[in-house]
Amino acid sequence: MLKNWKFWLGVFISVIFMWWALNGLDLAEVGHFIQSANYWWLIPSVVVYFIAVWVRTWRWKYMLQPLKQISTRDLFPVVVIGYMGNNIYPLRAGEVLRSYVLWRREEVPIGASLATVIVERVFDGLVMLVFVFAALPFFPLPPRYQSLVVFASVGFLGALIVFFILAAIPQTTLRIAAWFTQFLPESIRQPTMEITGRVLDGLVSLRSFRNVIMIFFTSLIIWLLETVKYWFVMNAFDFGTAEVTFFALMLMNGVVNLATTIPSAPGYVGTFDVPGIEVLVLYGVAEEVATAYTLILHVALWLPITLLGAYYMFREGLRWGDIQEAAAIDKTTAEEQATTNN
């Protein structure tokens, strides 16, 4: 990882964002607000967050049903391990790690499960946009994030349309892929077609309107629960005369999670914090208070799920090197990997 230029680019971007967040602040005042916070509010915040993770697990189980019936209980550790991977490795490596662990445990092809994960992320992005647009009539969007919302809208809607088309015409997609692969070297032609087939298998859930509604509704519940976490953590701080409503927190949630699509150091350092601080300041929260709140919220989102993921990872018998192996699996087939391991 340390030899990867993408990792260092993310670190550089995070450093810039954190300098941006802390430059000109009274850091002693920020420390005072962190020390004086009522941390009892973190307990219900962590509980509601894990409820959201459980709902997220149920959503994945629902999307995996065409591939294999797996209980939510069995999938929960896999999802948590994926969260841990996202939090400690760059470029959302936890998504690949999650599919890798699922393949080890349930023999679900990695390409197919990765396709469901990508669809999840598209629906998550659309819900973030819903949050932003739902809050706009009540609260203006900081000007510098308007372009981000426009690009995100085009990107997520475009991706969803492409997925719908691929899911609706799988045979045509395979024929088109076969035509393109004839120009590839013979050694990678067959693996490319196999991966394409597995990706299409992972999109089966999008062929039903009922499934699409269920996935979107579940995504909405997940992010509303996460906003409830924002609200619980907010109560640990004294925001003075500023009125930060649930709609304002929805806007903050939407903006910060859209901003985390920007490359950064592991754990979304900086790209999470700067937008959160700026949204709160826009609604009258003192900058030092907003900074203290956002930093503690970030830790409360990062630390519990990462610790639980590490526990599940070691209980699963995974090594840290397996994460690097997982990151390379998207270039191979599950059968090839099984042959190698045997």
C-alpha positions, 0 to 999 in steps of 0.5 A: 500500500505504501508504494501505491501512488494512489495511497499517497495522493489520498494522503495529500488530499486529506492533509489539504482538507485537514489544513483547510478545516483547522487553519485559523481555528482556536484549537484550545477552544476546540479542545475545550468543547471536546473535553466538555462534551456529554459522552453518554450520548454516544452510547445510543448513537453507537446502538442506532448505528449498528441497527443501521448496519444490520439493516444494510446487511439485510439489504445485501442478503435480499440482493444476494438471494438470486445467487444464494440464500444466506441469513442476515446473521451469517452476513453481518460479520462479513459486512462489518469486516468490509466496513473495517477494510474501508476504514483502514485501507484506501480506495474502498478496498473493504468492498472487495474484501467483503466479497472475498470473505463471502466467497471464502465462507459461502462460495459466492462468485466474487464478480457477482457479489461485487456487482451487488455491492456496486449497486448498493453504493449507487442506491446509497448515492441516490439517497444522499442526493434525496437528502440534499434536495429534501433539505434545500427548501429549508436550508441553502447548500454551501456554494462550493458543494453545488458542483459536487451535487450536480456531478454526483447526480449525473454520475449516480443516475447514469450508473443506475440507468446503465445497470438497469439496461445491463440487467434487462438485456443480459444475453445482448450484453454478453453478445456485445462483450463477446464481440469486444473480447475477440480483439483481446489476447486469447489468454484473457478472453475467456476470463473476461467473459466469465467475469462479465457473466458473473457481474450480470448475475449480480444484477439480477435483483434489478430485473424486478420493480418490486426489488428495486423499490425494496432496495431503495426503501431499505437504503432510505431507512439505513441513512435515516438511521445514520442521521439519527446518530448525527442527532444523538452526537449533536446532543453531546455538544452545546450549539448555543443559539444555533438551531440545527434541525433534523433536516439540517443534519440530513443535508450534512449527512448527504453532503459529507458522504458525497464528499467522501467519494473524493480520494482521501487517506483511509477513513475519509480523513478531511473529506468527511470533516470539512463539509460537515463543519461548513454545513454547520457553520452555515446554520449559525454554529460556532466554528470551534463547536462545529469542528469539535462535533464533527471530529467526535462524530467522525471518530464515533462512526469510525472506531466501533465498527472498525474494532468489531470488524477487526474482531470478526476478521481475526475470528474468521482466521483472516490475515492482514495479507489477505486484504491485499490478496482480496484487492487483486481478486477482481482480476481473476475468477473465483474458480481460478482462486480456488484452484490456486488455494488448493 
